[in-house]
């Protein structure tokens, strides 16, 4: 197997779009990477909190 077979595509963009759509009428979201409570605006603008974006842990 080549390296291309071992790579995993990120679905973070799809997850973020879904979260923004679900939060259209208000509310907040949480993810598995930090205890921060995200708003739709923060998700949509890729705001970085504690080194990570919504749906994505901190860069190492």
C-alpha positions as CSV (number, residue, x, y, z in Angstrom):
1,X,0.0,0.0,0.0
2,X,1.2,3.5,-0.8
3,X,1.0,6.5,1.4
4,X,-2.2,7.7,-0.4
5,X,-4.0,4.6,0.9
6,X,-3.2,5.5,4.5
7,X,-4.4,9.1,4.4
8,X,-7.8,9.9,5.9
9,X,-9.8,12.8,4.5
10,X,-11.1,15.3,6.9
11,X,-14.8,15.8,7.1
12,X,-14.5,18.8,9.4
13,X,-15.8,21.2,6.7
14,X,-19.0,19.0,6.4
15,X,-19.4,18.9,10.1
16,X,-19.0,22.6,10.5
17,X,-21.5,23.3,7.7
18,X,-24.0,21.0,9.4
19,X,-23.5,22.6,12.8
20,X,-24.0,26.1,11.3
21,X,-27.2,25.0,9.6
22,X,-28.5,23.5,12.7
23,X,-27.7,26.6,14.7
24,X,-29.5,28.9,12.2
25,X,-32.2,29.8,14.7
26,X,-29.8,30.2,17.6
27,X,-28.1,27.9,20.2
28,X,-24.6,26.6,20.7
29,X,-22.6,23.5,19.9
30,X,-19.9,21.5,21.6
31,X,-17.4,19.1,20.2
32,X,-15.2,16.3,21.5
33,X,-11.9,18.3,21.4
34,X,-12.4,21.0,24.0
35,X,-15.0,22.1,26.6
36,X,-15.7,25.4,24.8
37,X,-19.2,26.2,23.8
38,X,-19.3,27.3,20.1
39,X,-21.6,29.7,18.4
40,X,-22.5,29.5,14.7
41,X,-20.5,32.6,13.9
42,X,-17.3,31.1,15.5
43,X,-17.8,27.8,13.6
44,X,-18.4,29.6,10.3
45,X,-15.4,31.8,10.6
46,X,-13.0,29.1,11.7
47,X,-12.3,30.8,15.0
48,X,-9.4,29.2,16.9
49,X,-9.9,28.5,20.6
50,X,-7.3,26.7,22.7
51,X,-5.3,25.9,19.6
52,X,-8.1,24.2,17.7
53,X,-11.2,24.9,15.5
54,X,-14.6,23.4,15.9
55,X,-14.4,19.7,15.1
56,X,-10.6,19.6,15.1
57,X,-8.2,19.3,18.0
58,X,-5.2,21.5,18.6
59,X,-2.4,21.3,16.1
60,X,0.6,19.3,17.4
